[in-house]
Amino acid sequence: MQELRVTVSPWPGGKRWVYSITFDEALSDLHRFAIPILDEFRVPGHLEVVVGQMGQVRKIGASSYNGFKHMGPDELREMLARGWGVGNHSWSHEATNAQTADLELGRAKEVLEEAIGEPITIYCSSGDNSNMNDGALAACRRFGYLGAMSLTDALNRPEDADLLWINRTFLHTQGYAPFYSEFDPFRNIPHARRDRGWIIDYLHCPLEQPVHPNKDCSAAQLRERIETVRAEGGEDLWAARVEEAVDYRYTRRAAKIEAVPGRAGEFTVAVPGLHPAVRKRTVTLELPEGTRAADVDGRRVEIVKRGPLLLIDVDLSRPRTLRISGDQGVAQ
Ligand SMILES: [Zn+2]
């Protein structure tokens, strides 16, 4: 009899690739264009909050966004209710490192959690990747963050070794020097589809015209990008809140599936040592070909067919016993 293999699907529901979009500075003017466009296409966004200026008119160095208003606690809570997520974009938008981490990562996390009534598990580097230094990332681990978002234009992949380092793709009218990359509504999509990748777009606050061509796109370009993501993604796409995709990666990585000796078709499924900050612990399991029925802790669960895949969702908040039966080597 062939060995039966049960595996955790790279993404929920056997989806092929993942898309998220992040708005640094969490400006109230997102209500003008970005929020309605994302609502229309049912794509959740993610807000990166400068905690020391929450609810205030922006005044940070020579920022292109000075004079714009940051969302305050009530506005952020309203966005959570719409299914968006919130991350810490540091306290001051200045240097985050071993010396400043208590304020920029520790105190900022506490204040933001209190303001929005939800745990903060995502840090978003301000400025550039210099705030992804070793001291900052060590402090992220110490303060219990699950993800740290960079400005590296690359995919995130299901097998990534460092779950804390997250890549983001610029969604701007023009890329940075020296390439000045043209706006591309298809950026990274075929690559994500091939590699089962997770694209996270990065911008600030799209308006009629971009506030700065190397920091934003226009509202029309945002619409074109989101339309393209939906059209190209179809049923293969998971449009995810950043926190949920991060939780899934952690849970999948921690999952242990072990055959119960002497009991054909029976497995224990658990996530020993999973980081306590992971909230959503449901994974999709891929069952062997020929499986006809599946029980979790003695209860029949519905098997979903997706192409050749046979899938079930299992909440691993506690260890489970899985029993499968069918033909082609599966216990009758
Ligand atoms: Zn910023």
Boltz pocket constraint, residues with backbone or C-beta under 6 A from the ligand:
constraints:
  - pocket:
      binder: B
      contacts: [[A, 24], [A, 25], [A, 89], [A, 93], [A, 125], [A, 126], [A, 127]]
      max_distance: 6.0
